Amino acid sequence: MSVTHPTPVMASVNDGAKIRHFCDVAKFIFRGNKTKGITLINFMQGLEQYDVKLLLALVKSVGGRTDFFKVLVEGPHPELAAFSNAIRGDDDAMVWLFKHDFAWLAILSNACDGDEKAIDWVRNGLTPVNLRFALACQHDVDSLKWLYKNKLGVFLLLVREVERFLKYQEKEYTWPYVMHFGGHYRAKMELEEWQKGKGES
């Protein structure tokens, strides 16, 4: 299965402090010609780089709709299908993301689940929209307001579906006969290998 990256675009952020932060950490290039002019491109990754129709399909997939999951997995960006399943606790999906150069989606999934190390990585490695999205999944009121203020409705819909699943997962994990074996062991091992390759601790 061939995997292609989405076309990067400039994130739309109206908050001045966030723009300054964005410019501090993003790496830009100018490219163009005499007829087309100059286009500003950033290489920070984030969900907002995908077409809104794909994000709406992601919302449905996170909500458990297998037909939308199939649309994603058979389309040009199967990483969104893997991300959907990673949010829903699929260890194989997490491993797939790491192995196919989409570690950022695997880490974003962990950030949505409240993992502090993952949240710190998202804060420094992804666009501000993704940090706000991850924090909103953990009921951060300021982030929910920020998404609403910036008219990022599709992210609010995604937050709602993530919250629903996390609430269901929390209820399931309180069942007395559920056995826990230390979380996603294979995904953790894949994360460690990815960190070694990137020279991160």
Secondary structure, DSSP 8 states (H G I E B T S, - for coil): ---------------HHHHHHHHHH--EEEEEETTTEEEEEE--B-GGGS-HHHHHHHHHHHTT-HHHHHHHHHSS-HHHHHHHHHHTT-HHHHHHHHHTT-HHHHHHHHHHTT-HHHHHHHHHHB-HHHHHHHHHTTT-HHHHHHHHHTT-HHHHHHHHHHHHHHHHHHHHHTSTT----SS-HHHHHHHHHHHHHHT--
